[in-house]
C-alpha cells in the first residue's frame, strides 16, 4: 500500500526542514510513500527551501502555485497529483504531529472506514472562552447542518482512501468540509484523537472573519449537496412562500378597505403584496433556469447524477 501525504505550505520556510524530517520518520516504517508539498504562492524563501530539500529525496514532490489561492486550492492540487492508495493531509505549521499518521492509517485499515478524521481533543485548554468554546459551538453547528457529527471539522490531519477522493472539486475555504462532503456521497467517516502542538513559527490566521467565511461556505456546500440536482425545489419553494405572503398581504388590504378600516394608501400592505408577488415569480423563474443549467451541465459533460460504490457480475 502506497501512502501519499499532502501538505499545503504558505510562508513556512522555517518549519519545513523539521516537518519533512518528522513526516519521513513517521512514514518510513509503513513502506512505500510520497510527500507532496504544495507551495501556495509563498512570499518568503519557502520554494527555495523546498527545492533544496527535494533534491535530497525523490519521494518529495513539490508543486508551486503561481499565486496564493488558499488552503483549499493547495490541498486540491496535492490530492490531484497524489498516487497513493491512502491520502493523508496535514498542516505544515507543525501544530499537527506527523507521528499520528501511522495511527490514522492503522485506524483506516482496522475500522474499514473511508476517512479517518483527526480530533485535536486537548487543543486550547488554556483559552476556554476565547478559543475552545467558540470552536465547540462552531463544530456543533457544522455537525448539525452537515449531518456529520465530528468534534473537530477544521482539523487538516485526515486519512482518506484514494477512491473516495475521485472527482472531488471544492472551492473557497471548503477544505474543512471535505469529510462532510464525501459523507454525503456515501463515505464512512470515523474520528481519532490526535496531538496538538503549539506553533513554533509565524502566527495563526484564526479569527472571526475566517469563521464567517467558513459559515458562508457551509451554506454553499449544503445547497450543492441537497439541491444541485433539483434547484427548482429550493428557488421554487422560496418563490411559493413569497407568492403566498404577497396574496395574503393583498387579501388583507382588500378586507381592510371593504370594512372601511383602512384605505389602500393608508397601509403598506398593497406595496408589500406587489413586492412579494414579484419576488416570488422571479424566484420560480430562477428555479426553472437553474434546472435548465443543471441538465446542460450533466448532459454536455457526460456526467451522471449518481456514483457507484461496487458492482457484481457486470462486464
C-alpha angles and dihedrals in degrees: 000000000000119000124207118198114199119199125180111211129198122168093334100130092133096051098043100084092052092041093054091045093052095043091049091050091051095048101042096079090049096064127232115026147150132206118214114198114190116200105210097205095292120196097208132059094293097120094046089051091049092048092051094048094044092056089065097052127030091201087073109087118193125202119183120197117215092232139007106281101164135257095291093057092045092051092048091050090054094045091049091056098039116112101185128116087230123038119203121190121202137168120251098220093084093243087115113065112230088207087076092064095085089049091053092049092048091049089050091055097042098044097044088224124145095224134028111198122201120236115203090209099173098040120134096003089155095048102054101151099033100042116000099050096045089047092051091049092048092049091048090051093047091048091051094050097039094042088226112115110215130149093215117028091164097061108115092198103098138137121219134187106239094237096063092056095060114119094005117149122175133172141191112014093332096123088097089059098052091105092049092046092050092045088059086056092054103271117145114230129197130180130229127188111242135183124268121204130192117260113261100192136030125358137285121261091212114131146127092271091058091049091054091050090051092053091050091050089050090057090051097051091043088056093047092049098046105030108021092102095037109032091156088071090059102039094031092050092053089044093054091049090051092048091050091051090048094052091045091051090048093048091049091052091051093048091050090050095048091050090048090237098121133004118227092253092052096061133051091222096099090051092047090047093054092044095051093046093050092047091047093053091047092051093050091049089047089054091052091050090048089053090053091049091049092055092046090051095053099038099045093047095041092239128153129219091233140055125214121230099185140349133201128205093356122134 
